[in-house]
Amino acid sequence: MLPQKLAHRAKTKKMGISLVLAGLLSLCCLSLCQDCNTELLENVDFPGADITNLSSPDANHCQLLCTQHPSCLFFTFIRADWTADDRNFFCYIKSTASGQPSERAPLQGVTSGFSLKPCSPNARPCLSDVYQNVDFFGADYRALFTADYEECQRTCTQEPTCQFFTFVDGDSAAEKFRYKCHLKFSYTAPRIQTVQRTAGVISGFSQNIQISQFFEPACQGQLLINTNIPGNDIENLPAASPGHCLALCSVHPLCTFFSYVSNDFRCFLKNNLNELVIQTQQGVTSGIPARFCQLDNSWLKEAHEGVDFQGSDIRNEPMDNADTCQRTCTADPNCQFYTFTTNNFAFQDFRLRCFLKRAITMPAPPKITKQQNVVSGFSLRSCL
Ligand SMILES: *[C@@H]1O[C@H](CO)[C@@H](O)[C@H](O)[C@H]1NC(C)=O
């Protein structure tokens, strides 16, 4: 193995870009060839090799975040009992070229483990644990008063767009907010970091993505061609098509309608519960979200020529055509979307490759802190 590796290195040394490619290839093999390793190592740190950090309430959730993060291979989670500083609930997302942590160091208050990508993971894991004295901070869309946290959790489970909650119990020092149930949201439809025009590439989606958890009735939503709904923006994010924008609006509890600008692939989610004012505008498609139904998925079937879904790569491999790339993505439970580079792609060394991609679509609180007399948890919809 070693002589082969050296020979490979010698051959590619001449061209910088090939060296990068070789690195990508070895990474790709590793994520494919790696064994399913579910063990959690308590009080063990995998130092360094950080890609990013995310918030997570426990090591199991952190492991699932690592599994859904495109390039995470292993992680270290800082538990609630960590006392050295206030980084409790940080989930460090990590990767190395070898696929293994370079070091395993004993460290009190952390738990480390590996991505479950090789284990054919469930896209919608059941998150049944509740967390006492833990606040899932932010991402609120609505609040109400409930008798106990169980009723708060039931309400969240009943609302299709609720992903997690925080309940303030009857002993809280904040008297006015006792029994308050905060319903919270994160995206369950895949977001793409950057959508841009690039010659010689074709992009599209896995045919296996499931956006809503309703199987019937089938529905279309409503698309209004060459129509803008000005103002009332709550968020704007990249999207591949009006159908993708419709899906993002449909999973967002505050989105009452949207406008999609085709020229720069921007999806404007809007909120106005009182009126919907339209105006004619070329190149803009507006629409009304679909609720409580199985959203029409014809937008998932479209292949977008000359459009790059940049970033979020799991791995890439050589391939003859875009159809095979789409089928490869569909067959891989970790892949949600792809970009294929044709013979006309500007960078010769990267032609005829299939880049498999994904985003985190499981419930993910943006910030988690310790807070006395609150209880947090997740919707139980995936557990039913
Ligand atoms: C967490 O990640 C962000 C970037 O994603 C970085 O700016 C920040 O320093 C990190 N925080 C810690 C404590 O590692």
The ligand as an SDF file (V2000), in Angstrom:
LIG
                    3D

 14 14  0  0  0  0  0  0  0  0999 V2000
  -17.2370   28.0350   16.5190 C   0  0  0  0  0  0  0  0  0  0  0  0
  -17.2110   28.1460   15.0940 O   0  0  0  0  0  0  0  0  0  0  0  0
  -17.1590   29.4640   14.6030 C   0  0  0  0  0  0  0  0  0  0  0  0
  -17.1810   29.3890   13.1010 C   0  0  0  0  0  0  0  0  0  0  0  0
  -18.1230   28.4750   12.6510 O   0  0  0  0  0  0  0  0  0  0  0  0
  -15.9110   30.1690   15.0940 C   0  0  0  0  0  0  0  0  0  0  0  0
  -15.9150   31.4980   14.6600 O   0  0  0  0  0  0  0  0  0  0  0  0
  -15.8650   30.1070   16.6140 C   0  0  0  0  0  0  0  0  0  0  0  0
  -14.6360   30.6410   17.0560 O   0  0  0  0  0  0  0  0  0  0  0  0
  -16.0010   28.6830   17.1110 C   0  0  0  0  0  0  0  0  0  0  0  0
  -16.0730   28.7270   18.5780 N   0  0  0  0  0  0  0  0  0  0  0  0
  -15.3790   27.9210   19.3580 C   0  0  0  0  0  0  0  0  0  0  0  0
  -15.4800   28.1910   20.8240 C   0  0  0  0  0  0  0  0  0  0  0  0
  -14.6920   27.0050   18.9550 O   0  0  0  0  0  0  0  0  0  0  0  0
  1  2  1  0
  1 10  1  0
  2  3  1  0
  3  4  1  0
  3  6  1  0
  4  5  1  0
  6  7  1  0
  6  8  1  0
  8  9  1  0
  8 10  1  0
 10 11  1  0
 11 12  1  0
 12 13  1  0
 12 14  2  0
M  END
$$$$
